[in-house]
Amino acid sequence: MVVGTIFIMIFGMATVSMIESIDESVKVAEYELPNPKINLDSVTDKVETTGPVQAISLGTTAGTGYPDGPIVCTTTGAGTGLTVSVTATLGAVDSATVVVTGTGYATGANVVTISDDDCGDGLATLDIDSLHDQNTITISNLGSEAVQLSHVYIMFSDTTTHARGFPFQFSSVYTGANLFIFPGEEISSDAFPLVVNSHGFAIGTDPDRAFLAVYEHNSAVSVTIT
């Protein structure tokens, strides 16, 4: 009788322990583990106030001493990196075309000067008539953990031609201070032009779909082109 009572007690304790273990297992199964949920809120494609140069024309000063050309010359002005191919007649610049678009330029008259030491007197001026459009990406963290920005990848595509670009890190087009995007936070990239070697699309093209991936999470939006 004593042995039977002891057996019942042990069996009862084991049953309670098993039930408690099952309860804990259910709790664990129902618990949602931290999961990076970065949402691609928007992607815009538009001409900004400043940016890479699309079209130029001759300014009011033609300069002197420029070679007949065509010759590639550097420039000085409000932006950086613009180079142009120029031709001249009797040393005065009579045509110019964009070779390297540069960045940070605004439209206007006599905005840049063809100032290369190998290109005339350095006084010929150019008007900037138009700028290339640039893209801006906005993402937000809808999850429960911080995500390193370099782990967030973006890719463009064109639904008309079915062309797909190259995946690139969000951090490659963002120069802000953040290394992570925290839960509830929203971050926008810099305005940036497309680069064929980096994004799979050349400057001036208009891919109309964008995709985001971070670990196993993904998101997609249509590009707002204006």
N, C-alpha and C positions, 0 to 999 in steps of 0.2 A: 504493500500500500504506500509506504514511504517512497519507494523507488518510483512508483507510478506518479506520485505527486510531484517528485523532483523532475521527472521527464516532462510532465505537462508544463511545469514552470519554465524549463529550459526551452521547450518548443514554443511556448507563448512569447518568451523574450526574443527568440530568434525571429518569430513572425513579425513582432513589432519592429525589430531592427530592419527586417527586409522591407516592410512597408515604408519605414522612414527613408530607406535608401531609394526606393522607387519614387517617393515624393520628391526627393532631392534631384533625382534624374529628370523628372518631369519639369521641375523648376529650371534646370540647366537647359533642357531642350527648348523651353519657352523663352529663355533669355536671348535677346537679340545681340549678338556680338558686335563690337564696333566695326563699322563698314564705311569706307570712304565713299561719299556720295557728292561728287562735284558736279554741279549742274552747269551746262553751257547756256547762259542766259540770253546772250545776243552776240551777233557779229555784224558790224557795219562796214560798208565799203563806200567811201565818199571822199571828195576833195576837202582837205583840211585847209586852215588858214595858211600854214606853211607846209612845205613838203618837197618831194623831188620834182625837178623841172620836166615838163612835157614838151612845151613849144616856146621858141624864142624868135625874136626879130631884131633887126638892126636898131641901135639907139641913135641918139642925135650926133654922136661923135664917131667918125670913121677911123680916126687915128692915122698915123703915117708909118712907113717903114715895114709894113707887114708883107711877107712873101706871097707870091701868087697862090701858092698852096694847091690843093688843100693841105692844111697843116693842123694838127691837133694842139690846142692851146689850153692852158689852165686859166682860171678866172679868180677874181676877188669880188666880194660882195657880202650880203647879209647871211648867206648860207655857206655850206662847205661842200667841196668835192665836185662841183660842176666843171666838166671839160667840154670843149666845143671844137668842131672842125670848121676852119675858116678859109675863105679865099679872098684875094685882094686884087685890085686893079691899081697900078701905079702906087702901090703901098697902102692904099686905103681899103679897109675891109668892106666887101660888097655882098658877102653872104656868110651865114653861120648856121650850123646845125648841132643838135645835142649829141654828144658821144657818151658821156657818163652823166646821169641825171642829178647826182648829188642829193643833198637833203637840207631841209631847213630854210628853203627859199620861199619868198612871197612874190606874187605877181606885181608888176609895175614897170614904169619907164626908167631906163638907165639904171637898172638894179645892179648889174654886174659889169665889171671891166675886164677886158681881155688883157691880162697883165703878165703873161708868161714872158720871161726874159728872152726867149727865142722867137717871140712873136711881136715884132714891131715896137712902137714906142710905149706900149702899155696903156694907151689912153682910149682905145676904141670901147664903146659901151654897147650893151645889149639890153633890150626889153625882155622881161619874162611875161609871156602871154598866157600860159596856162600851166597847171600842175597836175601830176598824176594823182589818182585817188589812192587812199590808204585804208588799211583795215584796222579795226579796233575790236578786241575780243573781251567780253565780260563774263566772268564765271562767279559762282557762289558755292559755299559749302553748306549742303543740306544734311550732312551726316553728323556723327558724334565724335569725330576725332580730327585733329589737325593733319593736313596733308602738305607735304613738301611740293612747292610749285614746280620743281624740276621733274616731278613724277607725273605731271599732268601733260598729256600729249594732245595736239590738235592736228586735224588733217582737213584739207579742202577738197571739194569735188565739183564737177560741172555736170548737172543732170541732163543738159542738152547734148553734149559731146560724149558723155560717160567717162570723161577723163578724171583721173584721181591723182591728187598731189602726194607729197611726201609727209609723213608724220614729223612734227617738230615740237620741241618742248615749249610750253607756255612761257617759261622763264627766259627763253631766247628773245622774246618780244616784249619783255617787261623789265624796266630798269628801276622800279621802286625799291623800297627798303625791305619789303616782306620776303622772307624765305619760305614761309608757310602760309596757307590760308586756313583760318580757324573756323570752327563751327559758327554758322550765322553770318560769316563775313563775305563781302563781295569785293572783287578786285577786277580792274580793267587793265588791259595791256596798254602799251604805248600805241600810238597810231603808227603803222608800219606799211611800207610798200611790199608787194610780193617780189620774191627773188626766186628765179627758176631753180637754182641749185639747192635752195633751202626749203622751198615750199612746193616745188613741182609745177608752179605756174609763174609765167613771166609778168613783170610789171605791165600794167595796162589791161590785163585780162580780168575777167569777172566771174570766178567760180561762185556758184550760187548755193552751195550747201557746205556746212562745216560739221565736223564730228569731234567729240572729245572722248578720251579714254584715260582712265586711271585705275590700275590693277584690273579687276573684273567689272568695274562699273563703266558705263558709257552713256553719252548724251549726244543729241544732235539738234541743229536748228538750221533754218534757211537764212542765208546771208541777206541782209537788208542793203540793197544797192541803190544809191541815190546819186 
